[in-house]
Amino acid sequence: MTSKSDHELVPVHELLSDKEAKALLQKLNLNIDNLPKIFESDAQAVKLGAKAGQVVKINRREGKRDTSYYRVVVEG
């Protein structure tokens, strides 16, 4: 599921499936607790219907390059 904000400066947020999140963590050799956090109450997390423990991919355009960031959803 992807969420595009109503504002052009807000990057695209995408909810990863459990399988995608597991593959990402293995690829990066990380534990889910090592990821930065995003609250369930964050506007983009609410739009995605994200629940605690899920991983959100944030796609940002930086100059001519696209960069992806990842956050784990936490209660709050």
Secondary structure, DSSP 8 states (H G I E B T S, - for coil): -EE--SSTTS-EEEE--HHHHHHHHHHHT--GGGS-EEETTSHHHHHHT--TT-EEEEEEEETTEEEEEEEEEE--
